[in-house]
Amino acid sequence: MRKDKKNNSDKPSREEAIEAVRTLIRWAGDDPMREGLIDTPKRVVKSYSEFFCGYDQDPEAVLSATFSETQNYDEMVILKNMRLETHCEHHMVPIIGKAHVGYLPSGKVVGLSKIARLVDVYSKRLQIQEKLTSQIADTLEEILKPKGVAVVIEAQHQCMTTRGVHKPGTSAITSRMLGSFRTDSNTRREFLSIIQRTDSDGLMV
């Protein structure tokens, strides 16, 4: 499995990152040394360390612990409406939405919080929604080797709601279906029905 690990050999220092933010403030037309902005570069760098902490986490390790006592469980496991926060790799502005993740076990069942953490590992990186959807699904398939995996993400992209075409309220929906969710229309239909059924926001997929 590809680890998606970053190369830290040429990672800038914290002070270099802070100075880069000062440069951006000057480029925007303001004075990074004025009272209201003097600590902003440090705050931005601290925020970035949280926004992009997924680069320091191994998605395989997140799913490494499974429950042997549930090895005979063979019905769907679904987590729906998980809040998702990531950043567009083209403009570095937020993408805010929710993820629905389901899988059909084949001997391995993982803790529910591990699935949520897997979503965070990949969302806490610079992303495009299509790639994020595939990464979550593919990792679940590779590590758990289930009968099938389904991932649906619905999100709003501030790169198109606050700039560019300025289309607020627009949501992008992406999905990846693997195994039985792709080949068996009844399995896929059941999953989609479950994630829609109690969705107060009226998600249509």
C-alpha positions as CSV (number, residue, x, y, z in Angstrom):
1,M,0.0,0.0,0.0
2,R,1.2,3.5,-0.8
3,K,1.8,5.3,2.4
4,D,1.4,8.9,1.1
5,K,4.1,10.0,3.5
6,K,5.7,13.4,2.9
7,N,9.4,14.1,2.6
8,N,10.5,16.2,5.5
9,S,14.1,16.7,4.3
10,D,13.3,20.0,2.6
11,K,10.5,21.2,5.0
12,P,10.9,24.9,5.8
13,S,11.5,25.8,9.4
14,R,8.8,27.4,11.5
15,E,10.5,30.8,11.3
16,E,10.6,30.5,7.5
17,A,6.9,29.8,7.4
18,I,6.2,32.8,9.7
19,E,8.3,35.0,7.4
20,A,6.4,33.7,4.4
21,V,3.1,34.8,6.0
22,R,4.6,38.2,6.6
23,T,5.4,38.4,2.9
24,L,1.9,37.5,1.9
25,I,0.5,40.3,4.3
26,R,2.8,42.8,2.6
27,W,1.8,41.5,-0.8
28,A,-1.9,42.0,0.2
29,G,-1.0,45.7,0.9
30,D,-0.9,45.8,4.7
31,D,1.9,46.2,7.3
32,P,2.7,42.9,9.1
33,M,4.2,44.9,11.9
34,R,1.2,46.9,12.8
35,E,-0.5,46.1,16.2
36,G,-3.4,44.0,14.8
37,L,-1.2,41.9,12.5
38,I,2.1,41.5,14.4
39,D,1.2,38.1,15.8
40,T,-0.9,37.0,12.8
41,P,2.0,35.1,11.1
42,K,2.5,33.0,14.2
43,R,-1.2,32.3,14.5
44,V,-1.5,31.3,10.8
45,V,1.4,28.9,11.1
46,K,-0.1,27.4,14.2
47,S,-3.4,27.0,12.4
48,Y,-1.8,25.4,9.4
49,S,-0.2,22.8,11.7
50,E,-3.7,21.8,12.7
51,F,-5.3,22.1,9.2
52,F,-2.7,19.9,7.7
53,C,-1.8,17.5,10.5
54,G,-2.9,14.6,8.2
55,Y,0.5,14.6,6.5
56,D,2.0,13.3,9.8
57,Q,-0.4,10.4,10.2
58,D,-0.3,7.0,8.6
59,P,-3.8,5.9,7.4
60,E,-2.8,2.2,7.6
61,A,-1.9,2.6,11.3
62,V,-5.3,4.1,12.0
63,L,-7.0,0.9,10.8
64,S,-4.5,-1.6,12.2
65,A,-6.6,-2.6,15.2
66,T,-9.6,-4.8,14.4
67,F,-12.1,-6.7,16.6
68,S,-11.7,-10.5,16.3
69,E,-14.9,-11.1,18.4
70,T,-17.0,-9.6,15.6
71,Q,-15.4,-11.6,12.8
72,N,-18.8,-13.3,12.0
73,Y,-20.6,-9.9,11.5
74,D,-21.5,-9.7,7.8
75,E,-24.0,-6.8,7.6
76,M,-23.3,-3.2,6.6
77,V,-21.4,-0.9,8.8
78,I,-22.2,2.7,8.0
79,L,-21.2,6.1,9.5
80,K,-23.1,8.9,8.0
81,N,-23.1,12.7,8.3
82,M,-19.5,12.9,9.5
83,R,-18.5,16.6,9.4
84,L,-15.6,17.0,7.0
85,E,-13.2,20.0,6.8
86,T,-10.4,20.1,4.3
87,H,-8.7,22.7,2.1
88,C,-8.7,23.0,-1.7
89,E,-5.3,22.3,-3.1
90,H,-5.8,24.8,-5.9
91,H,-6.7,27.9,-3.8
92,M,-6.0,26.7,-0.2
93,V,-9.5,27.8,1.0
94,P,-11.8,25.6,3.0
95,I,-14.0,22.8,1.7
96,I,-16.7,22.1,4.3
97,G,-19.2,19.2,4.2
98,K,-19.9,15.7,5.4
99,A,-18.9,12.2,4.5
100,H,-20.9,9.0,4.5
101,V,-18.8,5.8,4.7
102,G,-20.0,2.2,4.6
103,Y,-18.4,-1.2,4.2
104,L,-19.5,-4.8,4.2
105,P,-17.2,-6.8,6.4
106,S,-15.4,-10.0,5.5
107,G,-13.8,-11.1,8.7
108,K,-12.4,-7.7,9.9
109,V,-14.4,-5.1,11.8
110,V,-12.7,-1.9,12.9
111,G,-13.8,0.5,15.6
112,L,-16.2,3.2,14.4
113,S,-14.0,6.0,15.6
114,K,-11.2,4.6,13.4
115,I,-13.3,5.3,10.3
116,A,-13.8,8.8,11.4
117,R,-10.1,9.2,12.0
118,L,-9.3,7.9,8.6
119,V,-11.6,10.6,7.1
120,D,-9.6,13.1,9.1
121,V,-6.2,11.8,8.1
122,Y,-6.9,12.4,4.5
123,S,-9.0,15.6,4.9
124,K,-6.3,17.3,7.0
125,R,-4.3,17.6,3.8
126,L,-4.5,19.8,0.7
127,Q,-7.2,18.1,-1.4
128,I,-9.6,17.8,-4.2
129,Q,-12.9,16.2,-3.3
130,E,-12.6,13.5,-5.9
131,K,-9.2,12.3,-4.7
132,L,-10.3,12.5,-1.0
133,T,-13.3,10.3,-1.8
134,S,-11.1,7.7,-3.5
135,Q,-8.4,7.7,-0.8
136,I,-10.9,6.9,2.0
137,A,-12.5,4.1,0.0
138,D,-9.3,2.6,-1.4
139,T,-7.6,2.5,2.1
140,L,-10.6,0.8,3.7
141,E,-10.6,-1.8,0.9
142,E,-6.8,-2.4,1.1
143,I,-6.6,-2.7,4.9
144,L,-9.9,-4.4,5.8
145,K,-10.4,-6.4,2.6
146,P,-14.2,-6.2,3.0
147,K,-16.8,-7.5,0.5
148,G,-17.4,-3.9,-0.5
149,V,-16.8,-0.2,0.4
150,A,-19.0,2.8,-0.3
151,V,-18.0,6.5,0.3
152,V,-20.2,9.5,-0.5
153,I,-19.0,13.1,0.2
154,E,-21.1,16.2,-0.1
155,A,-19.3,19.5,0.4
156,Q,-19.3,23.2,-0.4
157,H,-16.1,24.7,-1.8
158,Q,-15.3,28.2,-0.8
159,C,-13.1,28.5,-3.9
160,M,-16.4,28.7,-5.9
161,T,-18.7,30.2,-3.3
162,T,-16.6,33.2,-2.1
163,R,-14.5,33.8,-5.2
164,G,-14.4,33.0,-8.9
165,V,-18.0,32.1,-10.0
166,H,-19.5,33.1,-6.6
167,K,-22.2,30.4,-6.4
168,P,-23.1,30.2,-2.7
169,G,-25.2,27.2,-1.7
170,T,-23.7,25.0,-4.4
171,S,-22.7,21.5,-3.1
172,A,-20.4,19.0,-4.9
173,I,-21.3,15.3,-4.4
174,T,-18.7,12.6,-5.1
175,S,-18.9,8.9,-4.6
176,R,-16.8,5.8,-4.9
177,M,-18.3,2.3,-4.8
178,L,-16.1,-0.8,-4.6
179,G,-16.7,-4.5,-4.5
180,S,-20.4,-5.5,-3.8
181,F,-21.4,-1.8,-3.7
182,R,-20.4,-1.5,-7.3
183,T,-21.4,-4.9,-8.7
184,D,-24.7,-5.5,-6.7
185,S,-27.3,-2.8,-7.4
186,N,-29.4,-4.0,-4.4
187,T,-26.4,-3.5,-2.0
188,R,-25.7,-0.1,-3.5
189,R,-29.4,0.9,-3.3
190,E,-29.6,-0.1,0.4
191,F,-26.6,2.0,1.3
192,L,-27.9,5.0,-0.6
193,S,-31.3,4.6,1.0
194,I,-29.9,4.5,4.5
195,I,-27.8,7.6,4.1
196,Q,-30.7,9.5,2.6
197,R,-33.5,8.3,4.9
198,T,-32.8,10.4,8.0
199,D,-30.8,13.1,6.3
200,S,-32.4,16.3,7.6
201,D,-30.5,18.3,4.9
202,G,-32.1,16.3,2.1
203,L,-29.0,14.9,0.5
204,M,-29.8,13.6,-3.0
205,V,-27.5,11.0,-4.6
